[in-house]
Amino acid sequence: MAPLFTSAPGVQQAAFRFRCIACGHLSDSASQNFRCQQCKDLLEITYPRWKEARPDAAKLKSTWRDRRLSSTPIDLSGVWRFRELLPAPASDDQAISLREGNTPLYELPQCARITGVPRLFAKHQGLSPTGSFKDAGMTVAATFARLAGFRWVACASTGNTSASMAAYAARGGMRSLVLVPDGKISWSKLSQALDYGAVTCQLRTDFDGCLRLLQELVLRAPVYQLNSINPFRLEGQKTLALELLEQFDWQPPDHIIVPGGNLGNSSAIGKALLEMRDLGLIPRLPKLSIIQAEGANALVRTLREAGGQRLISVQAETRATAVRIGNPASWKKAVHVLESTGGACEQVTEIEIAQAKAEIGAEGIGCEPASAVTLAGLKKLVKQGFVKPDETVVLVLTGNLLKDPDFTMGFHRGDLFKGTPDESASAALNRLRRPPVVLDATLDAVIGTLEEAEKYS
């Protein structure tokens, strides 16, 4: 299958080009591994027309606001509603959409008291169609896969990508191939891919091994890669930032805090922030910070030990499976975003992740473990003085609570850390546990339980 050209049938002519993040080489086409033809680094999408005729910021805001009242299928998507800043098909009806985006912005009053940051919010991407932030990117990438004539799409995944890709492939009449690490993803996520019809291969390796195999596969078979090195994915995911700033009436928060796994999402959000500033949509940049699990801290080590100049890979191990990645593909993009926005990069322990997840849950807002690294990281950034109490902070929650119910049940039953080095330290979390209580079926037993619970409220 030939590479996708920006001038291909069904694509808006000359609307975008591919640019290497390292050497800056511009191209009208991208090979299946999405690498620069000159230096082999990753590609991103750029929009030459913006330099010739910068879009009118006020008009864009008005157009996007008006579309929220539209019943046209493409306008019902919280991604394609911002299509002036995206690579777009020539016809609106060519977009593959499940009405993604349109995710809520929640206040977090209890977490605000815990952190000492009164203006604390959560942008919950876990309330997307397949339950994670991946949908925002997949609608764009899947659309262009179909425009390029591919019958098969594929991804390596820790779970969320596979669920999203399989759903959008099914919706677009394509077949999907999923490569996942055997025994290292949540069954809830895997069940989604199965239900959406994916051919699923559980490989005896980790995520990074799955991704290496996929890179070889797409160069030998007519299969379109839908991992986050695909720049169309990141273009879709950047709309999270557009929607967030619209929800803030285009007045930026001081900080946006994002979980760090393969680093595509933080790269996408950062790209959007820079574009919004350059287009005059926002007056200043918020600081974008990235939080990783201590057991999957490749970016943290890259910055601290190599000054961000070379990637230090790690053997990733964390219960927050969505960020269990030791060789993040988009690390250079993430370093650029941190430098451009003045953000920070921190790591948090398994105990800190579990505690933060329960604290977010106590707000009535559920999230998967990887999302909770943001709250755990915020606590550290406050202690360091990087985040000030009078600043506005947004935590990006990337996945739904139901993505990993085994983690939640293990936490509340008290056996999540059983047999691990964290077992003794986990006793400090007992106050947050709410295990189910088994009772005789009598009124007195239920009333007694209520009275006991009242003592600790």
N, C-alpha and C positions, 0 to 999 in steps of 0.2 A: 504494500500500500504506500503510495507517495506521501511525502510530508505535506502538512497543511500549509497552503499559501494564503497570504492576506488578501490576495486578489482572486481567490477561488470562488466559484459560483455559490451564491447563497450568503456570501460574506459582504458586509458593507465595504465598498471599495476604498482602499487606502486609509481606512479609519485608524489603523494601528500598525505597529511594526514590532519585531522582536529585537531586544537589545541585551547584550552581554553585561552582566553585573560587574565583570572584572575589567575587560578591555574596552567596553563600550561599542563594540562592533554591532552595526545595525543590519538586519536581514528581513526579507519578506517571507521567509519560510523557516520552519523549525523541524529538525529531525525527531525521530521517535524517542530519543533519550533527552530531548530538550536541552542540549548542550551547544555551546558556541562553536561554530565551525572553525574559528581561529585559535582560541585558547582552551576550549573544552569546559569552560565554567558554565554556570547556570544562566538561563535567559529570564528576562522579564519583559512585560509588554509596555510599550510607550506610545504616546499619541502625538505625532508630529504636528497635527493641525492646531493643537492648543497654542503652539508658539506663533503660528500665523494669525490666528483669530481666537483669542482667549474667550471661552464661553462666559456669558454674562452671569455673574454669581446670583444676583437678585432674581433674574429670570429663571435660572435653574431651580432655586428654592421654591419659587411660585409654582413651577411646573410639577415638581415632585410633590408638593402639598396638594395640588389639585388632583393628582393621580390617586391619592388616598380615597377619593370619593368615586373613583371610576370602577365599573364592573367589568371592564375589558380584561380578559384572562391574563395578559402580560402585566397589567397594572396591579393585579392582585398579588403579584410576587413582590416581596420586600427587597429583592435583589434587582430584578429587571425594571423596577420603578425608577432606578437611578441609571438607566441605560445610556445616558449621554456621557457617562464617565466609564463605560465598559466597552469591550469589543462586542459588537452586536451583529446578529444575523440580518440579512437584507430585509427579511419579512418577520414581523412580530410573531406570527403563528409557527415559526420554526423553533422557537425556544421550548426546551423541555423543562417544565415547571411543575412543582407540587405545592405551590403557594408558599415557598420558603421565605425566610426573613420575617419581618413584622413581629420581632420578639420583644418581650416587655422589659422595661427598666424598673426595677424594684428599689425602694428604700429599704435599708437594713438597720432598723432602730436598735435592736438588741446587739448586733455586731458592732454598731457604732459605739455603744456604751463600753463594750469589751475592749475595743481598740483605742478609744478616746478620740475618734474622728467622727464628729457629729454628722457631717454630710457624706454619708457612705451609701453607695448604690451598687446594684448588681445588674448587669446586662446578661439576660439568661438565654443563651443560644441553645440550651438544652430543650427548649420548647419549639424547636423546628420540626418538620415533618418526620424525620427518622430519629429525632432526639439528640442531635449534636450540631455543632457549628459547621460540620462538613457540608451540609446541604447548600449553604450559601455559595460555596465554590463549585459544588458538583453540578448545579444547574447550568452554569456557564461552560464548564469543561465538557460535560456530556453533550451539550448542544453542539459544540464545535467538533466533537468526535463524530457525531452523526453527519454534520455538514461535510466532513472530510471523507465520508463514505465508509467508515469503519463499521463492521458487524459485531466485532468483539472489543470490549474494554476490559482493563485489568488493573488491579492494585495489590500492593503489599499492605498489610494492615494490622494494627493492634485491636481492631474491632469497629470503631466508628466509621472509618473510611469505607470499609467493606459494606457495611449496612447502607450507607448513603449511595455509594456507587451502584450497588445492586438495585436499589429502588429506582434511581434515575435511568439506569440502563433499561429496566423493565418498562418504565414509563415511556421511554423513547424507542421501544421496539428493538433494542440491542441485546446481545448476550454478554454476560459478565463472568470474569475469572478472578477468584479471590485467593491470594496466598497469605496464610496466617501462620504464626508460630504455634506449634502444637503444644497445647496445655497452658498457654500463656495469655489467653484472652478470655474475657467474660463470655459465658455461654449465652447470656442475654443478647449480646452484640452479634455473636455468631448465628443465633437463631434468626435474626433479622435477615442476614444475607441468604440463609437457606430459604426462608419464606419468600424472598423476592426473586428466587430462581437462579442464584449464582452457582456456578461450578466452583466448589470450595476445596482447596488443597491445604491440609494442615501439614506443614513442613517441620521436620526435626531440626529446627534452628531458631534463632531469635528474629525480631523484626528486621534488623539490619541485614541478616542473611536472606530473608524473604525479598527485601528490596534489591539486593545485589542480583538475585536470580531473575527478578522482573526486568532489571535493566538489560540483561542478556537476552531475555525472551523477546522484548519488543523490537530488538534489532534483527531478529530471525523469523518472526511470525507477524502476520497482519493483525496485530493487537495494539490498541491505543492505550497508553499509560495515563492513569488518572490519579496518581499520587501528587503530593503538593509540590513536587518539582515541576509539574505542569503549570506554566504561568497563567493559563486560563482559570485554574482553580483559585489562585491567589487574587485574581481580579474579582471574582465573585465574592470571596471572603472579605475583601476590603469594604464591602457595602455595610458590614457590621458597624464600622466607624462612621460612615455617612448617616446611617439610621440613628446611631447613638447621638451624634452631634445635632441632628434634627430634633431629637427628643429633648435636648438641652437648649433648643431655640438658637442653635449655632454659637452658643457661648461655651467654650471648651472647659471641661473639668481640669483640675490641676494634674491629676494622675489617672492613668489607665493601667491596670495590672492584669497580666495575661499569663496563663500556664505555658510552660515551655517544654515541648516534646520534640517533634521534628522541625519546629520553629517556623513553619509556613504561616500559621495564623498571626503570630506577632509580626512577621514580615509584611503580611498583607495589610494589617491594621496600620502599621507604620507608614507604608506606602500611601495609603489613603490620607493619613494626616498630613503628610508632606504635600500631596496633590491639592488637598483642600486649602492649605495655607497659600500655595502658589497661585491658586485660582481665585483667591479672595473670598472663599466661603467661610473661613474662620480667621480671627485676628491674630491668633498665636497658637503655638503647639503645646498640647499637654505632654507631660513626661510619660513615656510608655516604658513600663518595667516588666521584666520577665522573671517568673519564679519556676524553679525546677525542684523535683524530688532529689533528696540528697543521694539516693542510689542511682540516679540517672542525670548526673549533673555535668554533662559534657560542655555546655556553654559556660557555666560557672567556672569550670577549670580552664577552659580556653581563654577566658578573660583574665583570670587571676594568675595563671601560670605561663601564658603565652602572649599576653597583651592583646588578644583578639587577632593575632596574626596567622595562627595555624590552629587547626582543630585538634583538640585532645579528646580522642574517643574513649569511652568507658564501657565496661561490661554492665549494662543497665539491669537494675533489679529494684523494683518497687511494686507495692500493691496497687498503686495508681496506674493501672495498665495502659491508659491512654497516653501517658508520657514515658512509658518504659522504652526509651529509645536512646542508644548510646552513641550513635553516629549521625547526628541530625543533618539532613541534606541542606537546609536553608540557613546554616550557621552564619555565613558571610552576610546574608541579607539582614539577619537579626542583629549582628554587630553594628551594621550601618544604621539600623533603626535606633538602637540604644545611643549611639554617638550623636545622631541627628536630633533626637528629642531630649537628650540629657537624662535618659532613664537609668534604672539600676537593674542588677541581676543578682538574685539571691537563691538560696537553697533551703529546703525545710525537711525535717525528719518525718518518718512514718507516723510517729506519735503526734506530731504537730498537725499532719494532714488529717488524721482521724479526728482529732479534737476540733479542728476548723470545720470539717464536714458536719459534725454533730451540731456545732453552733449555728451554721447556716440552716440546717434542718430545723432548729428550734424557732426559726423565723417563719416556718411554714413553707419554706422554699427548699426543695430537694435538688441535689446535684451529685454527679459521680465524683469519686475521690480526686481525680486529676483537677477538677474545677476548684476544689477546696484549697489547693496550694496557694491560691491568690490571697485568701484571708490569712492563712498562716504566714505568708510572706509579708503581707501588710503589717502584721504585728512587729516583725523584725525591722521593717523600714521605718516604722514609727519610733521604735527604741533607738535606732541609729540617728534619728533626727532628719532623715531624708524626706519623710512625709510629716508635715506639720499639722497640728490639731485643727487649725482653721482652714485647711484645704479641702477641696472636693475630690473624692476618690471614687472611681468606678472599677469594680471587680468584674472581669469577664468570666462567666460560668459557661463552660464549653459543652457539658454533657448532662443528660437527664439522670436523676436518681435511679431510675429503673434500668439504666445501662449496666449496673453492677450491684444487684440486690444482695449477693452473697457477702460483699464487704459490709453492707449495712447490717445484715442479720448477724454476722460474726462480731461486729462491734457491740451491738446491743446485748447479745448473749454473753459477751465477755470472753470469747475464745479467738478473737481475731489475731491476737499476738501470742497465743499459746504455743509453747515450744520454741519461741524465737528469743533473740537477745533483748527484745523490747518487752518481754512478758512482765517483768517486775515493774518497769516504769509505767506500763499501761494501767496500773492500779490507780494512778492519778486521774484517769478518765472515768472512774466509776460514777461520779456525780452526773455525768452526761448520759449514762446508759439507761435505757428504758426497755428492759427485757419483758417479754410476755409473761403474764402470771397465770399459772394453771390452778384452777379452783374447783371445788365442788359446786354443783349447779344449785346454789342456795342464795337467797337474798342476803342473809347475814354475811356470807363470804364476800359478796360483791361490795356491800357497805363497808365492811372491814378494810377492804382494799382501798376504797375511796378515802377512808379516814387516814390510813397509813400514808397514802400519796399526798394528802393535804399537809402533812407535817413537813414535807420537803419542797413544797411549792414556793 
